[in-house]
Amino acid sequence: MGLDRPLEVLTVCGVGMGSSLMLKMTAEQALQALGVDARVECTDVSTARGKQPDVVIGQDMHTSELPDLAPVTVTISDFLDAAGLETALREKFTAQGWLP
């Protein structure tokens, strides 16, 4: 991978508890399947603005509020679709040079 440290990943929702926690678990599954070392944190949109993540994952209504927060932003529609998230992350990580 093109980074010499774990990726900082934020899963984002409106309040930072329910759906972002479900998405955190899905993201951890997808990242593990990709063999990517990452720290995944769930948070709300307001708190996310004060962070410097490598990756932001969330629904469009939330990711659209954070357009330039991270080099990689992935918009999802299904919080439990680990395979779909893995595919999206692989594509974005490859474009960033983080995966071969």
Secondary structure, 3 states (H helix, E strand, C coil): CCCCCCEEEEEEECCCCHHHHHHHHHHHHHHHHHCCCEEEEEEEHHHHCCCCCCEEEECHHHHCCCCCCCCEEEECCCCCCHHHHHHHHHHHHHHHCCCC
